[in-house]
Amino acid sequence: MENRKYSAAYNQLLESFIEVLARAIDAKSPYTGAHCQRVPVIARMLTTAAVQEETGPLKDFEMSRDDWYSLNIASWLHDCGKVTTPEYIVDKATKLETIYNRIHEIRDRFEILRRDAHIEYLKKRLANVDTQQNLQSEFVNKVKDLESDFDFIARCNTGDIPITDADIIRLEKIAKIKFTRYFDRTKGLSWAERDNITNLDLYQKPGVENLLQDREDHIFKGYNHGELYNLEIRSGTINKEERAKINEHIVVTIDMLKAIHFPKELANVVEYAGAHHERIDGKGYPYGLTGDQMSIPAKIMAIADIFEALTSNDRPYKEPKKLSEVLTIMKNMKDTGHIDPDLYRVFISNEVYKEYAEQYVSPEQIDEVHPEDYL
């Protein structure tokens, strides 16, 4: 009896610790607040449906009590490595978004005031040089060009539409438009930011600069915050350095879980949790495992992680998707070797998606879905 009490107390301690860690990861970002709590729900629903299969490739699939316990712990801890991922990368809603020193905003306001004063001076000096109609027409056309260029940059910044070669050419053309900076760029910086500048004199004196810039001080601690560099991201809002940092979270997850001395019956936790970004075709990460090298619970984790992310309505970099849109994306992922086709079939034919959606997805996202359209 004493051993049973000890074992129960140990299990309760482990589970409470796991839930606290998972909730802490969710709380780290205001935009992924329930991901670690909802992936276990989807994983449990899909696993239950797979175990109940009486025909097909999954007819012999079974889960022992230890397997269920391992899957539960793995699904709660699958993203524990995100404790090392900067929030601004996880939550990056636009290409130019980052954590940055807002002294630059103040400097820009002074730049505007300086130019306004200069423009007013020139207007008075240049009065009656040409007819009012000609000068006004020239001014209106310049404003229209500027508005058009800014609208284009704003659209590129959202990441909603893939960037084409023609867009790249236009961005680089806009980038070369010149303006004069008068205020010292080094004032108000931290010592770390100043140490990242090799030519302080160039930053301190007034100078003619490009409208969109990729400066040396934009490259800091392995990240590139260059304006043109980020606007030229082909798809989405994450650049390659940020993508590498995001992908790193799964390696950190695996290392963290390996450092926990799980009892023998929970030996599969690392494998289940560590493979949710692998692909059936071997093009996933971190190890490039194929479907044959992954266990069924690990492949279930991948589907659960994807479905929760696609149906969530709290991600700043994407608008909430309709259920039909989500299933269309997942069907394409099945067709292109991303997720396991047998588990996907169970997910659709057993309406696991519907069971989950009715409880956790916003009613506005749930539209009419015909399962046969997605098989």
N, C-alpha and C positions, 0 to 999 in steps of 0.2 A: 504493500500500500504506500509505503514511503517512497519507493522508486516511481510508482505511478504519479504521485503528487509532484515529485521532482521533475518527471518528464513533462507533465502537463504545464507546470510552471515555466519550464524551459521553452516549450512551444509557444506559450502565451507571450513570453518575453521576446522571442524571436519575431513573432508575427507583429507585435506592437511596434518593435523597432523598425521593421520593414515598412509598415504603414506610415510611421512618423517620417522616415526618410523619403518615401514616395510623395507624401503630402508636402514636404519641404521643397522638393524639386518642382512640384506643381506651383507652389506658392512663390517660387523664385521669379516666375514670369506671370504677369497678369493675363497673358494671352493663351497659355496652355494649362490653365488652372485645374483641369480634371483629367488630363490625358493618362497619367499613371494610375488613376483610379478607375478609368473606364476600359482600358485595354484588358484588365483581368475579366471584366464582364463579357466582352466579346469573345475572348479566348475560351472561357468556360462554355458559352453557348455553342460555339462552333465545335469544340471538342465533344460535347454531349451529343450533338447531331452526328458527328463522325463515328462515335462509338456505337450508335444505334443503327448504322448502315448494315444491311443484311445481304446486299449484293454489291458487285463491283470491286474495285481495287482496295477499298477500305473495309471490306466485310470482316476481315480478321483483326482489325485494329481494336486493341483493348487498352485500358488504362488501369494500372494497379492503384491502390490507395497512396502509395509513395509517389507514383507518377502524377496523380492529381495534386498532391501537396507541393511537389516540385514545380508543376506548371503554375500554381497559384503564386508561389513565391517569386518565380521567374518573371511572371507578368507584372507583378508589383514593382520589381527591381530592374526591369529591362532598360530603363533610361537613367539609372542612378549615376552614370558617368556625366550626365548633363550638369552636375554640380560644378564642373570645371569649364563649362561653355559660357562665354560672356552673354549677358541678357540681350545686349543690343544686336548681337548676331542672330540669336534665336528669334527675336522679335522684329527683325529688320523689315519694315513695311515698304520702304522706298529705297532706291539705289543710293541716294545721297545721305540717307539717315545714318547717324552714328552718335557715339558719345564724344562731344568735341568741346573745345574751349569757346564759349559764346562771346568772348571778347571780340572775336572776328565780326559778329553781328553789330556790335557797338561801333567798331571801326568803319564798317560799311555804311552805317547811318551818317557818320561824320563825312565819309566820302560823298554821300548824296548831298549833304548840306553844302559842302565845299563846291561841288559842281553847280548846284542851284545858284549859289552866289556868283560863280563865274559866268554862268549862262545869262543871268540877269544883267551883269556888267556888259557882256558882249552884245546883248540885245540893245542896250542903250547906245553903245558905241556904233553899232552897225545899222542903226535906224535909217530908213530911206535909201538903202543900197539898191534895193529892187522893189518891185511893186509888192504890196501887201499880199495880193492874190498868189503870186509866184512863191513868195517865201512861205506862205501858209500851206500851199500845195506840197512844197518840198518837205516841210515839217510833218505833215500828215502822212506822206508816203514813208518817211523814215520810221514814224511811230508804228505804222502798219507792219513794216518789216520786222521791227523789234518784237511786236506782239506775236507775230507769226512764229518767230524763232523761239520765243519763250514758251508759247503753247506747245511747240514741238518738243522742247526739252522737258517740259512738265509731263507730257505723255510718256516720253522715254523713261522718266524717273519712276513711274509707278510699277513697271515690270509686268503689266497686264498683257502687253502685246510683244511678241518676239521682235528683236531688232534685226533689220535686214542690212545687206551691204550698202544699199542706197542711204539708209539711215545713218550708218557709220560715216559715210562721206559727208553728209550734211552736218552731223555733229562736229566733225573735225573742221569743217568750213566755219561754222559758228564759233568754235573755240578760238579761232585766229583773229576774231574781231578784237580790236585793241581798246583799252581804256587806261587812263592815267591814275595811278594810286599816289596820294600825297602823304598819307599818314604812315608812321613807323609800324611795320608789321611785327616787330619784336616786342613791343610794349604790352604788358599785361600777360605775358607768357610765363609758364612755369620754367624752372631751370632745366627740366627734362626736355621740354619743347625747344628751348633755346639751344641746348646741346645737340639737337638733331639738325641744326642749320650750320652748314659749313662756311657760308659767306654772309655774315651778319650785315656787312655794309650794303649788300645788294637788297636786303630786306628792310633796312632802316631808311635809306634814301628814297625819295619819290621816284617812281619809274613807270614806264609803259608796260602793261601786262595783258595777257590773253584773257578773254572773257571766261573761258573754261580752263582750269589749270590742273596740271599734274606736277606738283612741286615736290622737292626732296623731303620737306617736312610732313608731307602727306603719308610717307612711308615710315611707320612707327611700330615697333615691337612685332614685326612680322606681318602687319596688316598694311594694305594700300588703300588710303582714303582719297586718292586722286579723284577729282571731279569728272574729268573726261573718261578716265579709266573705269569708273563705276557706271557712268551713263552708258558706256558701250557694252555692258553686260548683255549678252545675247538673249537670255531668257530668265525671268524671275528677277530677284533683287540681290542675290548673293554672289559675290565675286569668288574667284578660285581659292584665295587664301581663307576666306570665311567658310567656304564649303569644306575645305580640308579640316578646319577646326570643328565644324559640326560633325563631320564624319568621325573625327577623333573620339567623340563621346562614347562610341560603342567599344573602342579599344580600352578606354578608361573603365567602362562598365565591366568588361571582362576581367581586367586587372583587379578591380575592387572586389568582384565576386570570388575570384581565385584567392584573394587574401583572407576571405572568410572561411573558417574551417567548418564547412557543413558536414553533418554526419553522413555516413555511407548511403543512407536511404534518400538523401537529397543531392547526390552526386551529379544529377542531371541539370541542376539549376543553371549552371554556367552555360551549358550547351543550349538550353532552351532560350535563355535571355540574350545570349551573345550572337544569335544567328538571325535576329529579326530584320536585319538589313541585307542579308544574303539573298541571292536570286536563284531560281531554279536553273537558269542557263549558265550559272557560274560567273556572272558579271557584277555580283554584289560585293559588299565589303563587310568585314575587313579581310576575310580570307579567300574570297572568291569560291565559296563552296558551291557544288552543284546540288540538284535535288536529291540525287542518290546518296550524297554525303550528309544529308540533313535528316534528322528524325521528324516524324509527323508533328509532334508538339512544337518543334522549332518552326516548322512551316506554318503551323496555325498561328504562332506568335506574329509572324510576318504579316499575315492577312489581318489580324486584329489591329496591329499597329497602323497599317495603311488605312483601314476602314474608319478607325476613330479619327485619324488626322483629316481625312477627306470630308467627314460629316461634321466636324467641329465648326462652330460658328463664332469662335473667339480668336481667330488668327488675323493679325492686322495686314498681312500681305496677300490675303485673298478674301473675296466675298463668299458668304455661305453658299454651298452648292445644294441644288435639289438632289433628292435621293436618286432620281433617274440619271443625273449627271455623274454621280459618284459611281453607280453601277456600270455606266458606260466606260468610265476610266478604268475600273477594275477588270472589266472584260478585255479591254485592250492590254492591260498588264498581264492577264492570263495568256492572251494570244501571243504576246511578245516574250514569253519566258521569264516574266518577273515573279509571278506567284504560282503555286501548285495548282494545276488544272482540276485534279480530283477533289481537293478540298474546296476549291472555288465552286465546283458543281454542287457540293453539299451545302455550301454557304447560300447558294441561290435557290436550289430546288427545295431545301428545307426552310426557306424564308427566314434564315437567321438574321439577315439584314433588317427584315420587317420587325421581328421580335425586339431587336435592339432599338430600332428607330422609334417605335411606339413609346419607349420608356425614356430615351435619352436625347433624341433629335428634336429640334424645334418644329412645331407643327407646320410652320411656313415652308420648311424644307421638304416636307413629305408630300410628294405628288404621286400620281397614279403610276404604278409599275407592274408590268407583266413579266413574270419570271422567265417565260420562254424566250423573251426578246434578248436575254442576257446569257443564255446557255450556249 
